[in-house]
Amino acid sequence: MKSKAMALLLVLLLVPSAWALTLDEARQQGRVGETLSGYVAARQQDDETLALVKRINDGRMQQYKRVAQQNNLSTSEVARIAGEKLVSRAGSGEYVRGINGQWLRK
């Protein structure tokens, strides 16, 4: 059951939605990057980027909570699992934050 819920979580994270293009643009421009925590982080500190990061992370947190409740896991466990997958799936030229806290361009 846990694998089904995790698959659903990943589909929800990767399915285009109203903000996906904006997130994709921010990724391509190097304004944001994926982290192992499961949340996107701002690389640039302008208001537009920070608002996008907040919106994306709020949505992710809600999804992580739902999956965690369905699978008897903590929200942080679900976020960590999703973070590992999102970092590994980041596209060429996109930024990810490594375990050492440094940004790496894939």
PyMOL commands that set and color helices and strands:
alter all, ss='L'
color gray80, all
select helices_A, chain A and resi 2-14+20-28+47-71+75-88
alter helices_A, ss='H'
color red, helices_A
select strands_A, chain A and resi 32-35+40-42+95-97+103-105
alter strands_A, ss='S'
color yellow, strands_A
deselect
rebuild
show_as cartoon
